[in-house]
Amino acid sequence: MIESWLFILAVIAVLMIPGPANVLVASAAHQHGQAKTSLSIPAMWLGYFYAINLWALLIHLASPYWPNFKTMLYMLSMITVGWTTFRLFKVRQLELQHKKYPLIRPWQMFMATLKNPKSVLFAAGIFPEATWQSMSNFVWVFAAFSLVTVPVFIFWMAFGQALLSGASEKIKADLIYKGSAFFLLLCLIPLILSLWKA
């Protein structure tokens, strides 16, 4: 069984960080409404599911030949996620991304999560190593991940729709967006420290 379920906090922090998948969720909610966009949640979940397990398999196969492969992947994905976050820090960037995708389909959301560098973070450092050691651990971890993803996607639907529709003032929205992203990045500091200790 998993010794510590604190990894769920890290999962929430990473999923909440602004990224391409969250932008698509926000844009889709603005275009189609929250009810129709919520039907795409299984497609996004499947994208994460496949990506996380593919990265975990790659790490498992490469580790005997390249012991530092997992650490290198983790650091590269953290840099990529950080760069993407700061690029999408401004509401203006969210609006530009929104204009880029005039009509969003479930397969686009699947591909956005499949290619999301956050999947590497989950596979290489956030999910416990015990996840892939038994079927029961695997089921419990992905059940917890599933329960966390739904409220996060709902938050991004509501928050993104409010920002893109102009329901909140630009200055206030920009401050909220920056503040939430900064807070969530701070949540990752303990995760970074645990990586250096390992």
VOBA-1610 file (N, C-alpha, C; in pm, whole numbers, padded with zeros to 5 digits, always signed):
BEGIN
Met+00085-00120+00000Met+00000+00000+00000Met+00088+00124+00000Ile+00034+00234-00049Ile+00109+00360-00054Ile+00131+00412+00087Glu+00257+00444+00120Glu+00292+00490+00255Glu+00236+00628+00285Ser+00247+00719+00188Ser+00202+00856+00211Ser+00117+00904+00095Trp+00003+00960+00130Trp-00088+01011+00028Trp-00070+01161+00008Leu+00040+01217+00060Leu+00066+01360+00044Leu+00094+01398-00101Phe+00125+01298-00183Phe+00149+01327-00325Phe+00027+01390-00391Ile-00092+01368-00332Ile-00215+01425-00389Ile-00209+01578-00388Leu-00146+01636-00285Leu-00131+01782-00280Leu-00046+01832-00397Ala+00060+01757-00426Ala+00146+01793-00539Ala+00071+01778-00671Val-00013+01674-00681Val-00093+01653-00802Val-00187+01771-00824Ile-00253+01815-00717Ile-00343+01931-00727Ile-00266+02054-00771Ala-00150+02078-00708Ala-00069+02196-00742Ala-00027+02195-00888Val+00018+02081-00936Val+00065+02072-01076Val-00052+02088-01173Leu-00165+02022-01145Leu-00280+02034-01234Leu-00336+02176-01240Met-00326+02247-01129Met-00380+02383-01123Met-00293+02485-01196Ile-00165+02456-01211Ile-00074+02549-01277Ile-00121+02576-01420Pro-00125+02703-01461Pro-00167+02734-01599Pro-00081+02662-01701Gly-00146+02600-01796Gly-00076+02527-01902Gly-00166+02514-02024Pro-00114+02456-02132Pro-00192+02445-02256Pro-00325+02371-02239Ala-00326+02264-02160Ala-00451+02188-02139Ala-00553+02273-02065Asn-00508+02347-01963Asn-00600+02433-01888Asn-00655+02544-01975Val-00571+02595-02067Val-00617+02700-02159Val-00725+02644-02251Leu-00706+02520-02299Leu-00808+02459-02384Leu-00939+02439-02308Val-00929+02399-02181Val-01049+02382-02098Val-01121+02516-02084Ala-01044+02622-02055Ala-01102+02755-02040Ala-01167+02802-02170Ser-01099+02782-02282Ser-01151+02823-02412Ser-01276+02745-02449Ala-01273+02613-02425Ala-01388+02530-02457Ala-01510+02571-02375Ala-01489+02601-02246Ala-01600+02645-02160Ala-01658+02776-02211His-01571+02866-02259His-01618+02994-02312His-01695+02973-02443Gln-01649+02880-02527Gln-01711+02856-02658Gln-01841+02776-02648His-01836+02667-02570His-01948+02573-02569His-02029+02572-02440Gly-01980+02639-02337Gly-02045+02633-02206Gly-01986+02520-02122Gln-02006+02531-01992Gln-01945+02435-01899Gln-02005+02296-01910Ala-02137+02287-01935Ala-02201+02156-01942Ala-02145+02073-02058Lys-02132+02133-02176Lys-02081+02059-02292Lys-01932+02029-02275Thr-01857+02124-02219Thr-01713+02104-02199Thr-01687+01992-02099Ser-01773+01979-02000Ser-01753+01874-01898Ser-01759+01734-01960Leu-01824+01720-02076Leu-01828+01591-02145Leu-01690+01551-02199Ser-01599+01650-02210Ser-01463+01622-02260Ser-01366+01580-02149Ile-01410+01584-02024Ile-01322+01547-01912Ile-01266+01405-01928Pro-01348+01305-01970Pro-01289+01172-01990Pro-01177+01169-02094Ala-01189+01250-02200Ala-01085+01256-02303Ala-00955+01312-02245Met-00967+01416-02162Met-00848+01474-02099Met-00786+01375-02000Trp-00870+01307-01924Trp-00820+01210-01828Trp-00747+01098-01899Leu-00803+01049-02010Leu-00738+00942-02087Leu-00602+00986-02140Gly-00593+01113-02183Gly-00464+01166-02230Gly-00359+01160-02121Tyr-00396+01204-02001Tyr-00303+01196-01888Tyr-00271+01050-01854Phe-00372+00963-01853Phe-00353+00823-01818Phe-00250+00756-01909Tyr-00269+00772-02040Tyr-00175+00711-02135Tyr-00036+00771-02123Ala-00030+00904-02114Ala+00101+00971-02109Ala+00179+00932-01983Ile+00113+00934-01868Ile+00181+00901-01741Ile+00236+00758-01747Asn+00155+00665-01796Asn+00198+00526-01799Asn+00306+00500-01904Leu+00300+00571-02017Leu+00406+00558-02118Leu+00539+00610-02065Trp+00535+00725-01996Trp+00658+00779-01936Trp+00711+00687-01827Ala+00620+00631-01746Ala+00662+00538-01639Ala+00729+00415-01699Leu+00673+00364-01810Leu+00733+00249-01877Leu+00871+00283-01933Leu+00882+00400-01995Leu+01011+00444-02051Leu+01116+00458-01941Ile+01076+00517-01828Ile+01168+00532-01714Ile+01212+00395-01663His+01117+00303-01652His+01147+00167-01604His+01247+00096-01697Leu+01226+00112-01828Leu+01314+00046-01925Leu+01452+00111-01933Ala+01458+00244-01914Ala+01585+00316-01929Ala+01669+00317-01802Ser+01606+00305-01686Ser+01679+00319-01558Ser+01797+00224-01540Pro+01787+00095-01579Pro+01905+00007-01561Pro+02027+00051-01643Tyr+02004+00114-01755Tyr+02114+00157-01843Tyr+02158+00301-01817Trp+02065+00382-01767Trp+02092+00523-01744Trp+02028+00563-01611Pro+02098+00543-01500Pro+02039+00565-01367Pro+01985+00707-01343Asn+02045+00806-01408Asn+02002+00945-01387Asn+01892+00988-01484Phe+01840+00895-01563Phe+01739+00929-01664Phe+01614+00990-01600Lys+01568+00928-01491Lys+01447+00975-01423Lys+01464+01116-01369Thr+01578+01142-01305Thr+01606+01276-01251Thr+01616+01379-01362Met+01684+01342-01472Met+01698+01434-01585Met+01561+01468-01645Leu+01477+01366-01663Leu+01342+01388-01716Leu+01262+01480-01625Tyr+01272+01454-01495Tyr+01198+01533-01396Tyr+01238+01680-01402Met+01369+01705-01407Met+01418+01843-01412Met+01378+01912-01543Leu+01390+01841-01655Leu+01351+01899-01784Leu+01201+01931-01788Ser+01120+01841-01733Ser+00976+01867-01733Ser+00940+01982-01640Met+01013+01996-01528Met+00988+02109-01439Met+01021+02241-01508Ile+01132+02243-01582Ile+01170+02364-01656Ile+01066+02396-01762Thr+01020+02293-01834Thr+00920+02313-01939Thr+00788+02363-01881Val+00743+02302-01772Val+00618+02344-01708Val+00631+02487-01656Gly+00747+02518-01595Gly+00771+02655-01547Gly+00769+02757-01657Trp+00834+02724-01770Trp+00839+02816-01884Trp+00699+02839-01940Thr+00622+02730-01955Thr+00484+02740-02006Thr+00398+02823-01912Thr+00417+02803-01783Thr+00338+02878-01684Thr+00363+03027-01695Phe+00491+03066-01701Phe+00521+03208-01709Phe+00479+03268-01843Arg+00476+03186-01948Arg+00431+03234-02078Arg+00281+03260-02077Leu+00208+03180-02000Leu+00062+03196-01992Leu+00020+03275-01868Phe+00117+03347-01808Phe+00091+03420-01683Phe-00010+03531-01700Lys-00014+03594-01818Lys-00099+03711-01837Lys-00231+03670-01900Val-00335+03741-01865Val-00467+03718-01923Val-00459+03738-02074Arg-00377+03833-02118Arg-00361+03860-02261Arg-00316+03734-02335Gln-00223+03659-02274Gln-00175+03534-02335Gln-00288+03430-02340Leu-00369+03427-02237Leu-00483+03335-02235Leu-00578+03369-02349Glu-00601+03498-02373Glu-00689+03541-02482Glu-00629+03506-02619Leu-00497+03522-02634Leu-00431+03487-02760Leu-00443+03338-02788Gln-00422+03257-02685Gln-00436+03112-02700Gln-00581+03076-02735His-00674+03149-02676His-00816+03125-02702His-00849+03150-02849Lys-00793+03257-02906Lys-00818+03290-03047Lys-00755+03188-03141Lys-00649+03124-03095Lys-00579+03024-03175Lys-00665+02900-03201Tyr-00756+02871-03109Tyr-00841+02753-03120Tyr-00989+02794-03126Pro-01036+02828-03247Pro-01174+02877-03258Pro-01280+02771-03228Leu-01248+02644-03250Leu-01344+02537-03222Leu-01268+02419-03161Ile-01301+02385-03039Ile-01225+02283-02966Ile-01305+02153-02958Arg-01241+02045-02999Arg-01301+01911-02997Arg-01237+01826-02888Pro-01307+01720-02842Pro-01249+01633-02738Pro-01113+01574-02775Trp-01091+01539-02904Trp-00962+01481-02941Trp-00848+01581-02922Gln-00877+01712-02938Gln-00775+01814-02914Gln-00738+01817-02765Met-00836+01800-02679Met-00811+01797-02535Met-00733+01672-02497Phe-00767+01559-02562Phe-00692+01436-02540Phe-00545+01456-02577Met-00521+01515-02696Met-00384+01537-02742Met-00309+01637-02653Ala-00381+01739-02604Ala-00317+01840-02518Ala-00267+01778-02388Thr-00345+01687-02331Thr-00300+01622-02207Thr-00199+01511-02236Leu-00212+01445-02352Leu-00116+01341-02390Leu+00024+01399-02406Lys+00033+01520-02462Lys+00163+01585-02487Lys+00206+01677-02373Asn+00126+01683-02268Asn+00153+01775-02158Asn+00276+01733-02077Pro+00373+01823-02058Pro+00492+01787-01978Pro+00461+01758-01832Lys+00342+01795-01787Lys+00303+01763-01649Lys+00297+01611-01628Ser+00267+01537-01737Ser+00262+01390-01728Ser+00396+01333-01686Val+00504+01395-01735Val+00639+01350-01699Val+00662+01374-01550Leu+00617+01490-01501Leu+00630+01518-01357Leu+00560+01412-01273Phe+00440+01375-01315Phe+00366+01272-01240Phe+00439+01139-01242Ala+00485+01098-01359Ala+00550+00967-01372Ala+00687+00962-01308Ala+00762+01073-01316Ala+00902+01072-01273Ala+00924+01113-01128Gly+00827+01179-01067Gly+00857+01225-00932Gly+00740+01242-00837Ile+00620+01265-00890Ile+00508+01295-00801Ile+00438+01166-00756Phe+00404+01081-00851Phe+00342+00954-00813Phe+00445+00868-00738Pro+00403+00802-00630Pro+00497+00715-00557Pro+00548+00601-00646Glu+00671+00558-00621Glu+00727+00448-00699Glu+00646+00320-00682Ala+00579+00308-00567Ala+00498+00189-00539Ala+00376+00179-00631Thr+00344+00287-00703Thr+00227+00288-00792Thr+00231+00172-00890Trp+00347+00144-00946Trp+00359+00043-01050Trp+00409-00092-00996Gln+00411-00107-00864Gln+00460-00232-00805Gln+00350-00333-00779Ser+00227-00287-00773Ser+00115-00381-00757Ser-00010-00322-00820Met-00102-00409-00860Met-00225-00365-00925Met-00311-00283-00830Ser-00314-00322-00702Ser-00396-00247-00606Ser-00343-00104-00588Asn-00210-00089-00579Asn-00152+00046-00569Asn-00185+00127-00693Phe-00173+00065-00809Phe-00201+00132-00936Phe-00345+00184-00939Val-00438+00097-00899Val-00581+00135-00899Val-00608+00247-00800Trp-00551+00237-00679Trp-00575+00339-00576Trp-00517+00475-00617Val-00397+00475-00673Val-00333+00602-00713Val-00411+00668-00826Phe-00451+00590-00926Phe-00524+00650-01037Phe-00668+00686-00999Ala-00724+00617-00900Ala-00855+00656-00849Ala-00844+00792-00780Ala-00740+00810-00699Ala-00716+00939-00633Ala-00690+01049-00736Phe-00610+01018-00838Phe-00581+01112-00945Phe-00710+01154-01016Ser-00798+01057-01041Ser-00925+01084-01108Ser-01012+01176-01025Leu-01017+01151-00895Leu-01100+01235-00807Leu-01048+01378-00801Val-00918+01395-00817Val-00858+01529-00812Val-00876+01604-00943Thr-00869+01532-01055Thr-00875+01600-01185Thr-01010+01667-01210Val-01117+01605-01166Val-01251+01660-01195Val-01270+01800-01136Pro-01246+01823-01005Pro-01263+01960-00954Pro-01166+02060-01015Val-01044+02015-01051Val-00948+02105-01114Val-00999+02150-01251Phe-01049+02056-01331Phe-01103+02092-01462Phe-01225+02182-01448Ile-01310+02155-01347Ile-01428+02239-01323Ile-01384+02381-01286Phe-01280+02392-01202Phe-01228+02524-01166Phe-01183+02599-01291Trp-01106+02532-01379Trp-01056+02599-01498Trp-01166+02634-01596Met-01273+02554-01598Met-01388+02589-01682Met-01452+02719-01633Ala-01478+02725-01502Ala-01544+02843-01445Ala-01454+02966-01449Phe-01328+02948-01406Phe-01234+03061-01399Phe-01201+03112-01539Gly-01171+03020-01631Gly-01137+03060-01767Gly-01253+03125-01838Gln-01372+03072-01818Gln-01490+03131-01882Gln-01514+03272-01831Ala-01495+03293-01701Ala-01513+03427-01643Ala-01410+03525-01699Leu-01286+03480-01714Leu-01181+03568-01767Leu-01206+03603-01913Leu-01238+03503-01994Leu-01253+03525-02138Leu-01381+03598-02174Ser-01483+03586-02089Ser-01608+03657-02118Ser-01606+03800-02066Gly-01501+03834-01990Gly-01490+03970-01936Gly-01580+03992-01816Ala-01623+03882-01752Ala-01711+03894-01636Ala-01642+03961-01518Ser-01508+03950-01513Ser-01434+04017-01407Ser-01344+04123-01470Glu-01315+04224-01393Glu-01231+04332-01445Glu-01093+04279-01479Lys-01033+04337-01585Lys-00904+04289-01633Lys-00795+04296-01527Ile-00789+04406-01456Ile-00680+04422-01357Ile-00695+04318-01247Lys-00817+04304-01196Lys-00840+04207-01089Lys-00815+04065-01139Ala-00862+04036-01259Ala-00844+03902-01315Ala-00695+03871-01333Asp-00621+03970-01382Asp-00478+03950-01404Asp-00407+03922-01271Leu-00444+03997-01167Leu-00383+03977-01036Leu-00418+03839-00979Ile-00544+03799-00995Ile-00586+03667-00946Ile-00510+03557-01019Tyr-00499+03573-01150Tyr-00431+03473-01234Tyr-00285+03459-01194Lys-00217+03574-01181Lys-00076+03571-01141Lys-00060+03517-00999Gly-00146+03563-00911Gly-00137+03521-00771Gly-00157+03372-00754Ser-00257+03316-00826Ser-00282+03173-00814Ser-00167+03092-00872Ala-00113+03136-00985Ala-00001+03064-01045Ala+00122+03070-00955Phe+00148+03187-00896Phe+00264+03202-00807Phe+00248+03114-00683Phe+00128+03112-00626Phe+00101+03031-00508Phe+00123+02882-00538Leu+00075+02840-00654Leu+00089+02700-00691Leu+00234+02662-00719Leu+00311+02755-00771Leu+00454+02729-00791Leu+00524+02714-00656Leu+00482+02794-00558Leu+00539+02782-00423Leu+00509+02643-00363Cys+00392+02589-00398Cys+00355+02455-00348Cys+00451+02348-00398Leu+00519+02376-00508Leu+00610+02276-00565Leu+00748+02277-00498Ile+00777+02379-00416Ile+00909+02388-00352Ile+00941+02265-00268Pro+00848+02215-00183Pro+00879+02094-00106Pro+00911+01975-00197Leu+00842+01968-00311Leu+00866+01861-00406Leu+01006+01869-00464Ile+01051+01990-00495Ile+01186+02011-00549Ile+01290+01973-00445Leu+01265+02014-00319Leu+01359+01984-00211Leu+01370+01833-00189Ser+01257+01762-00198Ser+01262+01618-00179Ser+01338+01549-00291Leu+01335+01608-00410Leu+01410+01553-00523Leu+01560+01565-00498Trp+01605+01680-00443Trp+01748+01700-00416Trp+01797+01609-00304Lys+01707+01577-00210Lys+01749+01489-00100Lys+01761+01344-00146Ala+01681+01308-00248Ala+01679+01169-00293Ala+01809+01127-00358
//
